[in-house]
Amino acid sequence: MSTSIHPKLEMLDSVMESLIGVARETLLQTARLAHRRSGKAGEGLKPGADTPLWNELRRRIANQLGKRGEGALLARFLGVSRQRLHLMIKANSAMPDAERVLLLLAWIIARDQGKDLV
């Protein structure tokens, strides 16, 4: 019995393969580093070496934000302030919640296809 996937979800396939490939490489590199510090129980992840998928997605988004005002449009699309978007994408000191990560994936896929969601 085969499971069919909605055509719009198939677009995620190439992006996810790319992210997973880069994440594998990054994980191998970080495994060679010193012991990882574990946070307190229930503490959320912080952006850095332990978040290779986020690092790759963040890098791809940053590369797409070239023209003046694109960051403001993306922030509006995500429902966050421009300052919060800056902390997530440029400063790499914050991470978005799951819903905003999915919106970012949809945005980057649309950009890769030459479309604009905002």
ABEGO torsion letter per residue (X at the ends): XBBBBBAAAAAAAAAAAAAAAAAAAAAAAAAABBBBBBBBBGBBBBBEAABAAAAAAAAAAAAABABBGAAAAAAAAAGBBAAAAAAAAAAGABBBBAAAAAAAAAAAAAAAAGBBAX
